Amino acid sequence: MSNEIQTAVLSVLIENEAGALGRVVGLFSARGYNVESLTVAVVEREDGLSRITVVTSGTPMVIEQIKAQLARLIPVHSVTDLTASGPYVAREMALIKVVSTGDARTEGMRIADAFRARIVDTTAGSFVFELTGAPEKVDAFVDLMRPLGLAEVSRTGVAAIMRGPQTFKSKQESY
């Protein structure tokens, strides 16, 4: 097994109950694991289940430890490593505020158009763009906005799902 740091996108099906998310976050915190992105939402109200998508990084051995330890938590129903399960779709939404005037403002609008970012707020001296796409697309847009007056960024974190007919429930892993 390699010692090279890799990124993993994990989907965790968990009971929607008080303290469940805290237990998951506590696992990462207590063991010093890195969380690059964390999203959570109810996905099945009638069954009381939520889905957590967490992007983390570490050596392959650390990633395996994270998956195994997550699977042992009481409120967790299943853990799926989307990066290891085959093709998946990952998207993130971001709000990006750019404060600029003149040529920088014009250039910001041109770049936003190329990235298919929507203008959701505008004043005489600022824009707020909404951009949805792969995290790398959001990163590239933010980098291009820096010299044009980037003022603030708010990101949702990664939402991810497997491609094709296979579902999260049909691809449950146990550790």
C-alpha positions in Angstrom: 0.0 0.0 0.0 1.2 3.5 -0.9 2.0 6.2 1.5 0.9 8.8 -1.0 -1.8 11.2 0.3 -5.1 10.7 -1.6 -8.6 12.3 -1.4 -11.7 10.2 -0.7 -15.3 11.1 -1.1 -17.3 9.1 1.4 -21.1 8.7 1.6 -22.5 7.8 5.0 -26.1 6.8 5.6 -26.9 7.6 9.2 -29.9 7.8 11.6 -31.3 11.3 11.6 -31.2 11.7 15.4 -29.8 14.3 17.8 -26.0 13.9 18.2 -25.4 11.6 15.2 -23.5 14.2 13.2 -21.6 15.1 16.4 -20.4 11.5 16.7 -19.1 11.5 13.1 -17.4 14.8 13.5 -16.0 13.7 16.9 -14.5 10.6 15.2 -12.5 12.9 12.8 -11.6 15.3 15.5 -10.4 12.8 18.1 -8.2 10.9 15.6 -6.8 14.0 13.8 -8.3 13.1 10.5 -8.7 15.9 8.0 -12.2 17.0 6.7 -12.0 19.0 3.5 -15.8 19.1 3.0 -18.8 18.0 4.9 -22.5 18.1 3.9 -25.5 16.5 5.5 -29.2 16.4 4.8 -32.2 14.2 5.4 -32.7 11.9 2.5 -35.5 9.6 3.7 -37.9 11.3 6.2 -40.1 8.2 6.6 -37.1 6.0 7.5 -35.4 8.8 9.6 -32.2 8.6 7.5 -29.7 11.3 6.6 -26.8 11.2 4.1 -23.4 12.7 5.0 -21.0 13.3 2.2 -17.5 13.9 3.6 -14.4 14.6 1.6 -11.2 13.6 3.5 -7.6 12.9 2.7 -4.9 10.6 3.9 -2.8 7.6 3.0 -4.7 4.6 1.7 -4.3 3.0 5.1 -5.8 6.1 6.9 -8.7 6.2 4.5 -9.4 2.5 5.2 -9.3 3.2 9.0 -11.7 6.2 8.6 -14.2 4.0 6.7 -13.9 1.1 9.2 -14.3 3.5 12.2 -17.3 5.3 10.6 -19.0 1.9 10.0 -18.7 1.0 13.6 -20.5 4.1 14.9 -23.9 3.2 16.3 -26.1 5.6 14.2 -24.3 4.6 10.9 -26.2 2.3 8.5 -23.6 2.1 5.7 -20.4 3.7 4.4 -19.5 3.9 0.7 -16.3 5.2 -0.7 -17.4 6.8 -3.9 -13.8 7.3 -5.1 -13.2 3.5 -4.9 -16.7 2.4 -6.1 -16.4 3.6 -9.7 -17.6 6.7 -11.5 -19.5 9.3 -9.5 -20.8 12.8 -9.9 -19.7 15.5 -7.5 -21.0 19.0 -7.4 -20.7 22.0 -5.2 -22.4 25.4 -5.1 -20.6 28.6 -4.3 -21.5 32.2 -3.8 -18.6 34.5 -4.8 -18.5 38.2 -4.1 -16.3 40.4 -6.2 -15.8 44.1 -5.5 -14.6 45.9 -8.6 -15.3 48.7 -11.0 -14.3 49.6 -14.6 -12.3 47.1 -16.6 -12.0 44.6 -13.7 -15.8 44.6 -13.5 -16.2 43.9 -17.2 -13.6 41.1 -17.1 -15.3 39.5 -14.1 -18.6 39.4 -16.0 -16.9 37.9 -19.1 -15.3 35.2 -17.0 -18.6 34.5 -15.2 -20.3 34.1 -18.5 -17.6 31.6 -19.6 -18.1 29.6 -16.4 -21.9 29.8 -16.6 -22.0 31.6 -13.2 -25.2 33.5 -12.5 -25.2 37.0 -11.1 -27.5 36.8 -8.1 -26.8 40.3 -6.6 -25.3 43.4 -8.1 -24.5 46.9 -6.9 -22.5 49.8 -8.5 -19.3 48.4 -7.0 -19.9 44.6 -6.5 -21.3 41.4 -7.8 -22.3 38.1 -6.1 -22.0 35.2 -8.5 -23.6 31.8 -8.0 -21.6 28.9 -9.5 -22.4 25.2 -9.4 -20.0 22.5 -10.7 -17.2 20.2 -9.8 -15.0 21.5 -6.9 -12.2 22.0 -9.4 -14.4 24.3 -11.5 -15.3 26.4 -8.4 -11.6 26.5 -7.5 -10.6 27.7 -11.0 -13.3 30.4 -11.0 -12.3 31.7 -7.5 -8.6 31.8 -8.6 -9.6 33.9 -11.7 -11.6 36.3 -9.5 -8.7 37.0 -7.1 -7.0 39.7 -9.1 -10.3 41.2 -10.1 -11.4 42.0 -6.5 -12.5 38.8 -4.9 -13.9 39.8 -1.5 -15.7 36.8 -0.1 -16.5 33.1 -0.9 -19.2 30.9 0.6 -19.2 27.2 -0.5 -21.7 24.5 0.2 -19.3 21.5 0.2 -19.5 18.5 -2.1 -22.7 16.6 -2.8 -21.9 13.4 -4.6 -23.7 10.3 -6.1 -22.7 7.2 -8.0 -23.2 7.2 -11.8 -25.4 4.7 -13.5 -28.3 2.5 -12.1 -26.5 1.4 -9.0 -27.7 3.2 -5.8 -26.2 4.0 -2.5 -28.4 1.4 -0.8 -27.4 -1.3 -3.3 -23.7 -0.6 -2.8 -23.4 -0.9 1.0 -20.0 -1.8 2.4 -19.4 -3.3 5.7 -16.2 -3.2 7.7 
